[in-house]
């Protein structure tokens, strides 16, 4: 249960941003509705910043996966009584 404490605030923020990006892509695929465009406008400076930040979060998690894998390897296995 305490393994979430091994994740930094940056990692949690990256996870949240990647989930938001995935949900936006789901909306695009299912309904042809881009929430970022609806909120910030079509390729405005602000919408481009949102896309860049989400992309950077994805890259961060791709790189951080090795560290997360190590956390999983060293985590003690819980036994059920």
C-alpha atoms as an extended CHARMM CRD file, in Angstrom:
* protein
*
        81  EXT
         1         1  UNK       CA              0.0000000000        0.0000000000        0.0000000000  PROA      1               0.0000000000
         2         2  UNK       CA              2.8640000000        2.3940000000        0.6410000000  PROA      2               0.0000000000
         3         3  UNK       CA              4.3980000000        2.0650000000       -2.8260000000  PROA      3               0.0000000000
         4         4  UNK       CA              2.6730000000        5.2870000000       -3.9210000000  PROA      4               0.0000000000
         5         5  UNK       CA              5.0300000000        7.1240000000       -1.5760000000  PROA      5               0.0000000000
         6         6  UNK       CA              7.9250000000        6.2040000000       -3.8580000000  PROA      6               0.0000000000
         7         7  UNK       CA              6.5080000000        8.3350000000       -6.6670000000  PROA      7               0.0000000000
         8         8  UNK       CA              7.5770000000       11.9670000000       -6.8130000000  PROA      8               0.0000000000
         9         9  UNK       CA              5.1890000000       14.8410000000       -7.2750000000  PROA      9               0.0000000000
        10        10  UNK       CA              6.5490000000       15.3140000000      -10.7860000000  PROA      10              0.0000000000
        11        11  UNK       CA              5.7480000000       11.6930000000      -11.6200000000  PROA      11              0.0000000000
        12        12  UNK       CA              2.1920000000       12.0500000000      -10.2900000000  PROA      12              0.0000000000
        13        13  UNK       CA              1.7340000000       15.2570000000      -12.3060000000  PROA      13              0.0000000000
        14        14  UNK       CA              3.0540000000       13.5020000000      -15.4260000000  PROA      14              0.0000000000
        15        15  UNK       CA              0.6560000000       10.6050000000      -14.8700000000  PROA      15              0.0000000000
        16        16  UNK       CA             -2.2670000000       13.0300000000      -14.5270000000  PROA      16              0.0000000000
        17        17  UNK       CA             -1.2700000000       14.9130000000      -17.6940000000  PROA      17              0.0000000000
        18        18  UNK       CA             -0.8710000000       11.7050000000      -19.6980000000  PROA      18              0.0000000000
        19        19  UNK       CA             -4.2940000000       10.4810000000      -18.5340000000  PROA      19              0.0000000000
        20        20  UNK       CA             -5.8260000000       13.8210000000      -19.5360000000  PROA      20              0.0000000000
        21        21  UNK       CA             -4.1200000000       13.5570000000      -22.9240000000  PROA      21              0.0000000000
        22        22  UNK       CA             -5.3690000000       10.0060000000      -23.3800000000  PROA      22              0.0000000000
        23        23  UNK       CA             -8.9260000000       11.0480000000      -22.5400000000  PROA      23              0.0000000000
        24        24  UNK       CA             -8.6840000000       13.8870000000      -25.0590000000  PROA      24              0.0000000000
        25        25  UNK       CA             -7.4920000000       11.4450000000      -27.7420000000  PROA      25              0.0000000000
        26        26  UNK       CA            -10.3840000000        9.1630000000      -26.8170000000  PROA      26              0.0000000000
        27        27  UNK       CA            -12.8180000000       12.0280000000      -27.3320000000  PROA      27              0.0000000000
        28        28  UNK       CA            -11.2190000000       12.7930000000      -30.6930000000  PROA      28              0.0000000000
        29        29  UNK       CA            -11.4450000000        9.1690000000      -31.7880000000  PROA      29              0.0000000000
        30        30  UNK       CA            -14.9550000000        8.4890000000      -30.5240000000  PROA      30              0.0000000000
        31        31  UNK       CA            -16.7380000000       11.7690000000      -31.1610000000  PROA      31              0.0000000000
        32        32  UNK       CA            -14.3640000000       13.8640000000      -33.3040000000  PROA      32              0.0000000000
        33        33  UNK       CA            -14.3400000000       16.3250000000      -30.3840000000  PROA      33              0.0000000000
        34        34  UNK       CA            -11.0740000000       17.9020000000      -29.2570000000  PROA      34              0.0000000000
        35        35  UNK       CA            -11.5110000000       19.2570000000      -25.7200000000  PROA      35              0.0000000000
        36        36  UNK       CA             -8.2700000000       21.2470000000      -25.8420000000  PROA      36              0.0000000000
        37        37  UNK       CA             -9.4230000000       23.0160000000      -28.9940000000  PROA      37              0.0000000000
        38        38  UNK       CA            -12.8720000000       23.5930000000      -27.4970000000  PROA      38              0.0000000000
        39        39  UNK       CA            -11.3850000000       25.2290000000      -24.3850000000  PROA      39              0.0000000000
        40        40  UNK       CA             -8.3410000000       27.0670000000      -25.7410000000  PROA      40              0.0000000000
        41        41  UNK       CA             -9.0310000000       27.4720000000      -29.4830000000  PROA      41              0.0000000000
        42        42  UNK       CA             -7.5900000000       25.8340000000      -32.5780000000  PROA      42              0.0000000000
        43        43  UNK       CA             -3.7830000000       25.8980000000      -32.3210000000  PROA      43              0.0000000000
        44        44  UNK       CA             -3.6480000000       29.0340000000      -30.2220000000  PROA      44              0.0000000000
        45        45  UNK       CA             -0.5190000000       29.6210000000      -28.1920000000  PROA      45              0.0000000000
        46        46  UNK       CA             -2.2390000000       28.2560000000      -25.0950000000  PROA      46              0.0000000000
        47        47  UNK       CA             -3.4870000000       25.0980000000      -26.8150000000  PROA      47              0.0000000000
        48        48  UNK       CA             -0.0150000000       24.4820000000      -28.2360000000  PROA      48              0.0000000000
        49        49  UNK       CA              1.4460000000       24.8350000000      -24.7310000000  PROA      49              0.0000000000
        50        50  UNK       CA             -1.0660000000       22.2560000000      -23.4560000000  PROA      50              0.0000000000
        51        51  UNK       CA             -0.0550000000       19.8230000000      -26.2140000000  PROA      51              0.0000000000
        52        52  UNK       CA              3.6520000000       20.3860000000      -25.5160000000  PROA      52              0.0000000000
        53        53  UNK       CA              3.2610000000       19.9080000000      -21.7450000000  PROA      53              0.0000000000
        54        54  UNK       CA              1.2940000000       16.6770000000      -22.2450000000  PROA      54              0.0000000000
        55        55  UNK       CA              3.9400000000       15.4380000000      -24.6980000000  PROA      55              0.0000000000
        56        56  UNK       CA              6.7260000000       16.2730000000      -22.2470000000  PROA      56              0.0000000000
        57        57  UNK       CA              4.8470000000       14.4010000000      -19.5250000000  PROA      57              0.0000000000
        58        58  UNK       CA              4.6620000000       11.3670000000      -21.8010000000  PROA      58              0.0000000000
        59        59  UNK       CA              8.3780000000       11.5600000000      -22.5460000000  PROA      59              0.0000000000
        60        60  UNK       CA              9.1460000000       11.9520000000      -18.8410000000  PROA      60              0.0000000000
        61        61  UNK       CA              7.1460000000        8.8200000000      -18.0200000000  PROA      61              0.0000000000
        62        62  UNK       CA              8.7860000000        6.9080000000      -20.8650000000  PROA      62              0.0000000000
        63        63  UNK       CA             12.1980000000        7.7250000000      -19.4080000000  PROA      63              0.0000000000
        64        64  UNK       CA             11.0570000000        7.2790000000      -15.7860000000  PROA      64              0.0000000000
        65        65  UNK       CA              9.6940000000        3.8040000000      -16.5250000000  PROA      65              0.0000000000
        66        66  UNK       CA             13.0680000000        2.2360000000      -15.7270000000  PROA      66              0.0000000000
        67        67  UNK       CA             12.9810000000        3.7540000000      -12.2430000000  PROA      67              0.0000000000
        68        68  UNK       CA              9.3740000000        2.7060000000      -11.7330000000  PROA      68              0.0000000000
        69        69  UNK       CA             10.2730000000       -0.8290000000      -12.8100000000  PROA      69              0.0000000000
        70        70  UNK       CA             13.0250000000       -0.9050000000      -10.1780000000  PROA      70              0.0000000000
        71        71  UNK       CA             10.5600000000        0.1990000000       -7.5050000000  PROA      71              0.0000000000
        72        72  UNK       CA              8.3120000000       -2.6870000000       -8.5090000000  PROA      72              0.0000000000
        73        73  UNK       CA             11.1720000000       -5.1840000000       -8.4020000000  PROA      73              0.0000000000
        74        74  UNK       CA             12.2270000000       -4.2270000000       -4.8970000000  PROA      74              0.0000000000
        75        75  UNK       CA              8.7310000000       -3.9580000000       -3.4610000000  PROA      75              0.0000000000
        76        76  UNK       CA              8.0630000000       -6.6980000000       -0.9190000000  PROA      76              0.0000000000
        77        77  UNK       CA              5.3340000000       -9.1140000000       -1.9070000000  PROA      77              0.0000000000
        78        78  UNK       CA              2.3610000000       -8.8850000000        0.4360000000  PROA      78              0.0000000000
        79        79  UNK       CA              1.1940000000      -12.1270000000        1.9180000000  PROA      79              0.0000000000
        80        80  UNK       CA             -2.4590000000      -12.7390000000        2.5960000000  PROA      80              0.0000000000
        81        81  UNK       CA             -3.1280000000      -14.5350000000        5.8890000000  PROA      81              0.0000000000
